[in-house]
Amino acid sequence: MTNKKATKWILLPAAVIGILILVSGYSDLDVIIQIRQAVLQYAGYLLGLILFFAIVDFILGRIRNLGDKNSSFINNFITIAVFFAVLIYGLSNSFENQGFQKTILDMQRSVESGLAGLICIVMIGGLYRLSKFRKGRLKTFFVLSAIIFLIIYSGIFYFFPENQVLLSILGFIQTLPMGGIYGLLLGIGIGGLVTGIRVLFLAEHPYNERKR
């Protein structure tokens, strides 16, 4: 069986399971809900396991590159130090600890905010370069909306006299980007899950195992 045929057979059950899970969200039967929860729980464990091996492989690569003169020693050293600091902190605290949970939430918010900011910058930069060659209304609206949100989040409107109508409008506008941000993060998570399933069934080789 060729690799293309194997990939199709591997993706077929993954696609069927994904569609069934999405459709099961519209059912109230206890059996279907239990099956959906079991599949999602298994997928979470599977994704966590794959990410763990990916992180270990990444750190081992950084350790091997410490003696490489062509790579950045400071970058590799900081990455390794931060990894072991987080690992020691996580192993030395229980999940029931309120301070530990607060630290996790703070780190999660920081990562989400940083990722959302990077996505926004990359999209604005790419759209600006693309608009030089291909002009369109959608691109213009996107750039204008980015400028409007930057002005709103700058806090300049808080220096104006308090107006309930203006505050209501600003509050509604500020909630709009959150849907897009969580949608992007959800898409990244689903993409990681699909990639993990493909790696598990040897449909993908992201770490160049074929060349080793």
C-alpha positions as CSV (number, residue, x, y, z in Angstrom):
1,M,0.0,0.0,0.0
2,T,1.5,3.3,-1.0
3,N,1.8,6.3,1.3
4,K,-1.0,8.2,-0.4
5,K,-3.4,5.3,-0.1
6,A,-2.4,4.8,3.6
7,T,-2.9,8.5,4.3
8,K,-6.4,8.3,2.8
9,W,-7.4,5.3,4.8
10,I,-6.0,7.0,8.0
11,L,-7.8,10.3,7.4
12,L,-11.1,8.6,6.6
13,P,-11.8,7.3,10.1
14,A,-10.5,10.6,11.6
15,A,-12.9,12.6,9.4
16,V,-15.8,10.3,10.2
17,I,-15.1,10.5,14.0
18,G,-14.8,14.3,13.7
19,I,-18.1,14.7,11.8
20,L,-19.9,12.4,14.3
21,I,-18.6,14.4,17.2
22,L,-19.8,17.6,15.7
23,V,-23.2,16.2,14.8
24,S,-23.5,14.7,18.3
25,G,-23.5,18.2,19.7
26,Y,-27.1,18.5,18.5
27,S,-28.3,15.3,20.4
28,D,-29.5,15.1,24.0
29,L,-29.3,11.3,24.3
30,D,-27.2,10.3,27.3
31,V,-25.4,7.5,25.4
32,I,-24.3,9.8,22.7
33,I,-23.2,12.4,25.2
34,Q,-21.1,9.8,27.1
35,I,-19.5,8.6,23.9
36,R,-18.7,12.2,22.9
37,Q,-17.1,13.0,26.2
38,A,-15.1,9.7,26.1
39,V,-13.8,10.5,22.6
40,L,-12.9,14.1,23.5
41,Q,-11.2,13.0,26.7
42,Y,-9.2,10.4,24.8
43,A,-8.3,13.0,22.2
44,G,-7.1,15.4,25.0
45,Y,-4.9,12.7,26.5
46,L,-3.6,11.8,23.0
47,L,-2.8,15.4,22.2
48,G,-1.1,16.0,25.5
49,L,1.1,12.9,25.1
50,I,2.1,13.9,21.6
51,L,2.9,17.4,22.7
52,F,4.9,16.0,25.6
53,F,7.1,14.0,23.2
54,A,7.4,16.9,20.8
55,I,8.6,19.2,23.7
56,V,11.1,16.5,24.9
57,D,12.4,16.2,21.3
58,F,12.6,20.0,21.1
59,I,14.6,20.3,24.3
60,L,16.9,17.5,23.4
61,G,17.6,19.3,20.2
62,R,18.4,22.5,22.1
63,I,20.7,20.6,24.4
64,R,22.6,19.0,21.4
65,N,22.9,22.5,19.9
66,L,24.6,24.0,23.0
67,G,28.0,22.9,21.6
68,D,27.2,24.0,18.0
69,K,29.1,27.2,17.2
70,N,26.7,28.0,14.4
71,S,23.6,28.2,16.7
72,S,22.8,30.8,19.3
73,F,24.2,29.6,22.7
74,I,22.3,32.2,24.7
75,N,18.9,31.3,23.0
76,N,19.4,27.6,23.6
77,F,20.5,28.1,27.2
78,I,17.6,30.4,28.1
79,T,15.1,28.0,26.5
80,I,16.5,25.0,28.5
81,A,16.6,27.0,31.7
82,V,13.0,28.2,31.4
83,F,11.9,24.7,30.5
84,F,13.5,23.1,33.6
85,A,12.3,26.0,35.8
86,V,8.7,25.5,34.7
87,L,9.1,21.7,35.0
88,I,10.4,21.9,38.6
89,Y,7.7,24.4,39.6
90,G,5.0,22.2,38.1
91,L,6.3,19.0,39.8
92,S,6.7,20.8,43.2
93,N,3.1,22.0,43.4
94,S,-0.2,20.2,43.4
95,F,-3.0,21.2,41.0
96,E,-5.3,21.8,44.0
97,N,-3.1,24.7,45.1
98,Q,-4.9,28.0,44.4
99,G,-1.7,29.9,43.9
100,F,-0.6,27.2,41.3
101,Q,-3.9,27.5,39.5
102,K,-3.6,31.3,39.4
103,T,-0.1,31.0,38.0
104,I,-1.3,28.7,35.2
105,L,-4.2,31.1,34.3
106,D,-1.8,34.1,34.3
107,M,0.6,32.2,32.0
108,Q,-2.3,31.1,29.8
109,R,-3.6,34.7,29.5
110,S,-0.1,35.9,28.7
111,V,0.4,33.3,26.0
112,E,-3.1,33.9,24.5
113,S,-2.5,37.7,24.5
114,G,1.0,37.4,23.0
115,L,-0.2,34.9,20.3
116,A,-3.2,37.1,19.5
117,G,-0.9,40.1,19.2
118,L,1.5,38.3,16.9
119,I,-1.4,37.0,14.8
120,C,-2.8,40.5,14.5
121,I,0.6,42.0,13.5
122,V,1.3,39.3,11.0
123,M,-2.1,39.6,9.4
124,I,-1.9,43.4,9.2
125,G,1.6,43.3,7.7
126,G,0.7,40.6,5.2
127,L,-2.5,42.3,4.2
128,Y,-0.7,45.6,3.8
129,R,1.9,44.0,1.4
130,L,-0.9,42.2,-0.4
131,S,-2.9,45.4,-0.8
132,K,-0.1,46.9,-2.9
133,F,-0.7,44.3,-5.6
134,R,-4.4,43.4,-5.2
135,K,-6.8,46.0,-3.9
136,G,-10.2,45.1,-2.6
137,R,-12.9,46.3,-0.2
138,L,-12.4,43.5,2.2
139,K,-8.7,44.3,2.7
140,T,-9.6,48.0,3.1
141,F,-12.2,47.2,5.7
142,F,-9.8,45.0,7.6
143,V,-7.1,47.7,7.7
144,L,-9.6,50.3,8.8
145,S,-11.0,48.0,11.5
146,A,-7.4,47.3,12.8
147,I,-6.8,51.1,13.0
148,I,-10.2,51.6,14.8
149,F,-9.5,48.9,17.4
150,L,-6.0,50.3,18.0
151,I,-7.5,53.7,18.7
152,I,-10.2,52.2,21.0
153,Y,-7.8,50.1,23.0
154,S,-5.4,53.0,23.4
155,G,-7.8,54.4,26.0
156,I,-8.2,57.8,24.5
157,F,-12.0,57.7,24.9
158,Y,-11.7,57.5,28.6
159,F,-10.5,61.1,28.7
160,F,-13.8,62.2,27.2
161,P,-16.8,63.1,29.5
162,E,-18.6,60.0,30.7
163,N,-21.4,59.1,28.3
164,Q,-23.4,55.9,28.8
165,V,-24.3,55.5,25.2
166,L,-20.6,55.8,24.2
167,L,-19.5,53.4,26.8
168,S,-22.1,50.9,25.7
169,I,-20.9,51.2,22.1
170,L,-17.3,50.8,23.1
171,G,-18.1,47.8,25.3
172,F,-19.9,46.1,22.4
173,I,-17.1,46.9,19.9
174,Q,-14.4,45.6,22.4
175,T,-16.2,42.2,22.6
176,L,-16.0,41.7,18.8
177,P,-12.3,40.8,18.5
178,M,-12.5,38.2,21.3
179,G,-14.7,36.0,19.0
180,G,-12.1,36.2,16.3
181,I,-9.2,35.6,18.7
182,Y,-10.8,32.5,20.3
183,G,-11.8,31.3,16.8
184,L,-8.1,31.5,15.7
185,L,-6.9,29.8,18.9
186,L,-9.6,27.1,18.5
187,G,-8.5,26.5,14.9
188,I,-4.8,26.2,16.0
189,G,-5.9,23.7,18.7
190,I,-7.9,21.6,16.2
191,G,-5.0,21.8,13.7
192,G,-2.6,20.5,16.4
193,L,-5.0,17.7,17.2
194,V,-5.3,16.7,13.6
195,T,-1.6,16.9,13.1
196,G,-1.1,14.7,16.2
197,I,-3.4,12.1,14.9
198,R,-1.6,12.0,11.5
199,V,1.8,11.8,13.3
200,L,0.4,9.0,15.5
201,F,-0.6,6.9,12.5
202,L,2.6,7.7,10.6
203,A,0.8,9.8,8.0
204,E,3.2,12.7,8.7
205,H,6.9,12.9,9.6
206,P,7.4,16.4,11.1
207,Y,10.8,15.6,12.6
208,N,12.3,14.1,9.4
209,E,12.3,10.5,10.6
210,R,12.5,9.3,7.0
211,K,15.9,11.0,6.6
212,R,17.4,9.5,9.8
